[in-house]
Structures are given as C-alpha cells and as structure tokens.
Amino acid sequence: MAVLAENTLEDLRSTLVDLRPAAVISQGMAPALRQLCDEWEAQQQISLTCTFLLTGRHIPAAIEDVVFRVMQEALNNVASILEKLELRDRV
C-alpha cells in the first residue's frame, strides 16, 4: 500500500510540473521543444529531425504552452503507433 501511495504521489508531482513545462519557462519555447525531441529520440531509439522556424517575436505564454503540449502529444502518439506496429510484427 505504501508503494502504491508513493507511486501515486510521484505521478501527481510529475503531472503538476507538466502543467506549465519548466523547460518552456526557463529555456524558452525552441530550446524546450529541442529538449523534448532529444529526450523522445533517446527514449524511442529512433532518429528524429525537428526543425523550428521561430521569428524571434514574443509569443504569449499560453500559445507556447499549447505548442509544447501539441508537440508532446504528437510524439506520444507516434510512440504509441510504433509500439502497436512492433507488436503486430511480432504476432
């Protein structure tokens, strides 16, 4: 029971941090997206090419958050599809 509570607390902390990505706050959107891509690439062991065309103009924080979340969700979806393809190939 204690392990379950500890895991739940860990998950909650992770979720709270993800509400407003710390990397976006501290690094800016482009470096945060680069880090997200790099981490995904390392985790999935698949080469990933990410190109960001940002004009240097100020982007409101709410838009940065949405862009980061959309990219995060897209990468999660790709990982999920790759996992399903891999399982299908094993059957």
VEXZA-473177 format. One record per residue: x, y, z of N, C-alpha, C, CB in turn. Coordinates in steps of 0.05 Angstrom, whole numbers, plus 5000, padded with zeros to 4 digits. Glycine has a CB too. Layout:
// VEXZA-473177
XYZXYZXYZXYZ/...
// end
This chain:
// VEXZA-473177
501649765000500050005000501750255000498150005024/503950255016505750485017507050534990507850435039/507750314976509050344950507050474930509950074939/504550384931502450504914502150804920499850354918/502050874945501751154953504151314943501451184983/506551204946508951334938508951374907511451174946/508151174892508051194863505951404854507350924851/503651404868501551594862502551884867499151544879/503951924889505052184895507052274874506352184923/508752084866510652144845509252224819512551894840/507252074812505652134787504352414789503551924782/503252474812502052734817504052954814500652744844/506352924826508453134824509253174795510853054841/509552954781510252974752508153114736510752684741/505553054742503353184728503353484734500753054736/503753564759503753844766505953994752504053874796/508253874750510554004737509854034707513153844740/508553834696507853844667505654044660507053564658/504254144679502054334673503254584660500554414698/505454684669506854904657509754814655506655174674/510454724631513154604628515354784638513654524600/516854684657519154834668521154914647520454684691/521554734628523454784606522555024590523754544589/520055054585519055284570519455544586516055254563/518955524612519355764629522255844630518255704657/524055644635526855714639528455754614528155504656/527855604593529455604569528255754545530055324560/525655774545524255884522523155644505526156054504/521455714486520055504472521855334454517855624456/523455454438525155304419527055114434526755494401/528555204454530255004468528654794483531955154488/526254864493524654664506523654454487522254794520/522854534463522054344442524354174433520854494418/526654294431529054144424529653924445531554324420/529454004470529853814492527853584491529853954519/525353654486523153464484523753264462520453594479/524653364439525253184416527653014422525853354391/529753124435532152974442531452754462534253164454/529852814481529052614501527452384488527552744524/525552464471523952264457525652084440521752404440/527452204425529252054408530951854424531152254392/531951944447533551764463531851534475534851914486/529451604483527651404495526651204474525151544508/526051294450525051114429527250984413523151274411/529651094415531850994400531351004370532550704408/530151224362529551284334530551564327526451254329/531751584304532651854296530252034290534551824271/530352274299528152464296529352734287526552494323/528152844266529053104257526853304264529653104227/527653504280525753714288526853984279525153714318/525354134264526154404255524054594265526454414224/525054814278523155014288523855274275523455034319/521855394262522155654249520755864266521055644220/522255984284521256184301522456454293521856124331/520856654292521756914282523157084303519357064272/523157004328524457164349522457354361526757314337/520057364350517957534362516957414388515657594342/515857574405514757484430512257314424514057714449/512157084437509756914434508556894462510456624423/505956954465504656934491505056664504501657004489/505356664531505856414546503756204540505956474576/501256284538499156094533499555954506496356234534/500456094486500955974460503355784462501456194439/505455874476507755704480506955434492509955844497/505355454513504455214527502955024508502655284550/501155144491499554984473501354854452497455154459/503255004441505054894421506754664433506955114410/507754704458509254494471507554244476510354604498/505054284485503354064491502553914465500754164505/502054054444501353924418503753754409500554134397/506153864411508553714402508853464420511053894403/508553504446508753284465506753064459508353394494/504253144454502152944448502752804421499453084447/503652954401504352834375506552624378505253054355/508552694394510752494398509752254413513052624413/508052294433506852064447505151894429505152164471/503652014411502051864392503851704373500252054375/505951824363507851674346508951434361510051864336/509751484386510951264401508851034405511851364429/506351114410504250914413503850754388501651044422/503850894365503450754339505750574334503150964316/508250664339510550494335510450244352513150654341/509550274376509250044394507249844383508450134423/505049944373502949764362503949634337500449924356/505449774320506649644296508649434304507949864279/510249484324512149294333510749044344513949404355/508649074359507148844369505848694347504948944389/504748834327503548694304505548524289502248904286/507948634285510048494271510948244286512448674266/510648234312511548004328509447784327511948094357/507047844321504847644321504947474297502147774323/
// end
